[in-house]
Amino acid sequence: MSNAKQTILARLRESIAQNQHIPDSHPHYEAALRLESDDLLETFKLNQSNNKALVVESSKAELENTLNGILQENQSKDVLLNPDVELDSQKLKGANFIPYTTSVDEMRQKLFSIDTSVVQARCGIADLGVIMLTSHPKAPRLSSLITSTCIYLLDKNNIVRHMYAGIEFAKQYEKARSGCDILPSNIIFVAGPSRTADIELITVFGVHGPRKTYVVLY
């Protein structure tokens, strides 16, 4: 650290110590969007559907059966599974299930030909209708980006009101997982299938990510 930077930081610390009237810097956030209902689950489902994701309700007991039905409906052949997904992979059937346990360099040729992936979502953000993902060794970032169809699993209890609450959720999750107080290396917000538009404003799905997305609530 340079001497100039040390001097500036020292002066700031001295000023804070001498000026007790400085307001508390603890962040305070009021939701920017007014919700029509306090039912976060129903609000999330509505907004996520408006974002063109396919929302499917299930339960912990029926999660694997629900997933099997979606895979059959989409005629999925190769399915990429993140190691942290909250399901019993032994109950899955009808496709070739590939655990994402090796680096992209070791499985590159196979990885980019897989048609479907299953990813664990951390939380849902009700007012925007988006889901939040965090990446770590058992939840590689690429798994949500490279397949034509991506199926996100989301615990109904992990739906928060707004983006600020989502970031706080990410901090708490990472601290519980790794004991670290900092944010995960990557936080991804997903609002539905990938879409873009050309100069003629024609919407095209699946250019920069999955063409089709499911959110399975359990």
Buried (B, 14 or more C-beta within 10 A) or exposed (E): EEEEEEEEEEEEEEEEEEEEEEEEEEEEEEEEEEBEEEEBBBBBBBBBBEBBBBBBEBEEEEBBEBBBBBBEEBEBEBBBBBBBBEBEBEEBEBBEBBEBEEEEEEBEEEBEEBBBBBBBBBBBBBBBBBBBBBBBEEBBBBBBBBBBBBBBBBBBEBBBBBBBBBBBBBBEBBEEBEEEEEBBEEBBEBBBBBBEEEEEEEEEBBEEBBBBBBBBBB
